[in-house]
């Protein structure tokens, strides 16, 4: 017993008296690894705590409903895991259905989807420059065809690249009578550009419209 106490005292003395020399290799986690470890440990702690809460709530119901089986902590962990997997499948199905209902409006990001364009899309000035190129191409086509406009973006009368946006979508197009006459809508950015969209009018002007105004104008014959 005495020898054991001496060993413990010697070990403590060595730990307190050791001084790290300059240049010694110290193995530590990087900031990113430490952050991930903190997040993982918090997740595990939250999971274990939620399982304990589920067990307590379920067993409290057993007093009201005697036919319910009592839940052990291990079974509470399993219930929480299965419910999490079930919710993950449901959310994945919702994301897939949303993509099918609005094709091209969403892009994959990690395990989910986000709307194309918006705050993280192409800058507004570059979007306007892109529409200026489209306007110049339409004007040149009209000058060579007596003011007539292309039938559609996919008719081959203009290169498809002038109709395509940076995110892979295409401008909306309404064929007016002649270029340079009136103020009819010729081309406009799709919904993926955000709530404010650039609109090309038949007089050659490019204006910034909100989504409500554009939709109202498009409804008119």
Secondary structure, 3 states (H helix, E strand, C coil): CHHHHHHHHHHHHHHHHCCCCCCCCCCCCCHHHHHHHHHHHHHHHHHHHHHHHHHHHHHHHHHHCCCCCCCCHHHHHHHHHHHHHHHHHHHHHHHHHHHHHCCCCEEEECCEEEECCHHHCCCHHHHHHHHHHHHHHHHHHHHHCCCCCCCCCCCCCCCHHHCECCCCCECEECCCCCCCCCCCEEEECCHHHCCEEEEEECCCCEEEEEHHHHHHHHHCC
